[in-house]
């Protein structure tokens, strides 16, 4: 068994100093004695008191976890043993080249390769076009962002982040010589799109508030100071993106927040032309576009939250004609145009669907059929416009990731690759189900669950429950090799598809935001209670986890129902909601108001957020064991949110349960960047759960 020391034998946790601080809004004064943990010089964090406190918490974390390092190491080796170290992607043709990526044994990062199509299988023609291990050498953190090869295949523009701050640096490599051009652009936060003649590319810079409010054009060989600003967004809550249509004839400039969008088009042959507005923004209307010939395909929620598909001629882009009507059961999530057909992606009753439609009227769409009752599926890498065989990805909670080629003419699926698990995997050892659990208001909440084949539903076993529940982001019921370490120790693992995500359509998302935010928290708690009532587990044997906005969920449910949870993992948790939404200078805040409300201007929003903000609602009660993480360079959930929350919990909670705060001092929102370092972080969290639930290691 994993032995848990008694509270008296644990090291003494650090105690954060309380310093008087308050602010008043809408006639209400809020006391915040831990406000000092936010360094006034942010994004630079140099305050010695702040750094000392974070260091003390990290030292406490290491000390408390020291007796459990053998378990961490064991879990890590298990997880690593399920990773094919010399793995590579399935090659895919794009123009005159076939491209793929590959890891080498022991490598934390991938290498990018290509071979001329004309060379066939002649591996002597393989070209290494980007070596991530070399780029990452000596760095605590490394992440490759945008990656864009010029139309003629000669140049590669890519972007890197080496500290987790998500401020990327663009570099350009000549693939014919292997040399880098002098063009280097720091502070970028966007995709990269080449002009048709490959003489330049479009990108967007992050401003001082980490907001991309622009689209810029860089001509190769010219000073960065001479780059041309093609578009500037005036609304501080909107973000600007650059992309291209499937036929690569048009460059797409998009601007929007969480509820409203607006799109302009530029000819790829003439990026300095006046941008063509598709349709002016209307609050609450979202749309995106693709092109086929002179016809715009417009995916929009203008008449229904489940979206519809319209078309318009390029000469009159705002005159929309409905092509596919919205459906109550089918949630249309996107469209992709190819030369001979277009794809409609969606979810029907929460399950992924891929439909192939012909441009001619009167031809019934063909749907790709998948075998299991619960799964995750979608289009893979399909870079060419004239494709007749589509790359498709598929997995489920018991089926490892599988790549197929789908022949559009015959409907035949050909298996190209099945995720290899070197240490072995037997799907027959596990079962998966899709449950429907009734929440307190009568709404049926889907739950995807996987468990050992011999799992007894008598309340004796532990259960790991995960959810997110925000921004209309659905958590797919996919495969996880790390999860097997829990299943093989007797756990069931469940994903609650709670409101706030768009698992069952956009209305499902709308029913978990703003004034309906409580539905998200209630759904999660109600799922847990029914799982207990149905014998899947028992109160106190449930480990729960959430990340970012899912971390906010963790904070809310430990405040409301602490007795249910045996262990809590809150990664980069968005828990200081009121303070963050009151600070318009923070990077994300103005763009977040449509999601959470604007407490600066709206008293009702202020009271609503204050009523559930985990940091503000911490109270003198017993809390379950908690593992909280943060990232010093995180621009999304700033480091002080988890730090302040942990400090406040320590000061008022009435129990002796362990509370750990770990801050990654050289990383951001995603934690460690290397594939094995991220595994080790997962192993630490699993070890914490096993320790707290008293499970044999």
Number of C-alpha atoms within 10 A of each C-alpha: 9 18 14 15 11 10 12 8 9 14 11 11 17 16 14 22 14 15 13 11 12 11 11 9 13 13 8 11 10 15 14 18 17 19 18 18 23 18 18 12 9 12 19 10 15 12 15 10 14 18 16 11 18 24 16 18 23 19 16 21 19 15 15 20 19 12 14 20 15 14 22 23 15 15 24 24 16 18 23 21 15 19 20 17 19 12 15 15 13 16 16 16 17 18 13 12 16 19 20 16 18 17 19 15 10 11 16 18 21 20 18 17 18 21 22 19 16 11 13 10 11 11 11 8 14 15 16 15 19 20 14 19 17 10 15 20 10 9 10 15 18 23 21 18 20 19 16 18 18 18 17 11 16 13 22 19 22 20 25 23 21 20 21 27 20 23 22 25 20 22 18 20 20 15 17 11 9 13 10 15 14 13 17 14 18 16 20 24 25 24 18 25 26 27 26 20 13 19 12 17 21 25 25 26 22 21 15 12 15 21 21 25 22 24 22 16 23 22 17 16 11 12 13 15 8 10 14 14 15 18 18 15 16 10 13 17 21 24 24 26 22 22 19 23 19 21 17 21 18 22 25 24 23 23 25 23 22 18 17 16 23 21 23 20 24 21 19 22 16 13 20 13 12 12 17 16 16 23 16 11 16 12 11 13 18 21 23 19 25 23 25 22 10 11 15 24 25 26 24 23 20 14 11 16 21 25 27 23 23 18 22 20 17 16 12 13 18 16 13 17 13 14 14 14 14 19 14 13 13 20 28 27 19 20 20 21 22 21 17 14 19 20 19 20 20 22 19 16 15 20 18 21 23 23 16 18 18 16 14 9 8 7 9 11 15 14 14 17 11 15 6 13 10 23 23 21 24 16 18 14 15 18 16 17 18 14 15 15 18 18 21 22 19 21 24 22 27 26 21 19 19 17 23 21 19 19 15 16 8 8 14 13 18 14 13 13 14 15 16 15 17 12 12 8 15 9 12 9 13 19 16 23 15 16 16 15 20 15 19 13 10 8 13 15 21 22 22 23 22 24 25 21 14 10 17 14 14 13 17 14 19 26 30 25 23 21 25 28 31 25 19 23 16 21 19 20 25 19 20 17 18 19 18 22 18 23 21 13 15 21 25 25 24 26 22 25 30 31 35 30 26 27 27 24 26 22 18 21 25 21 19 25 23 18 15 15 22 19 21 25 22 20 27 26 21 17 27 26 18 15 22 21 15 13 14 23 25 22 19 17 24 28 28 26 22 22 22 21 22 23 26 27 30 29 27 25 21 21 22 17 12 20 16 21 25 25 27 29 24 27 28 32 31 28 31 25 21 25 20 20 24 18 14 19 13 19 24 22 20 21 21 19 20 17 19 23 21 22 23 16 12 12 16 14 20 21 15 20 24 19 14 24 22 27 27 20 16 21 17 13 12 17 27 24 22 26 22 22 24 29 27 25 25 24 20 21 26 25 28 25 22 27 28 22 22 23 23 21 18 20 15 14 16 13 14 14 16 18 20 23 24 24 25 21 20 18 23 26 25 18 24 22 22 19 16 20 14 15 21 20 15 18 25 20 23 22 26 25 25 24 21 22 20 16 18 12 17
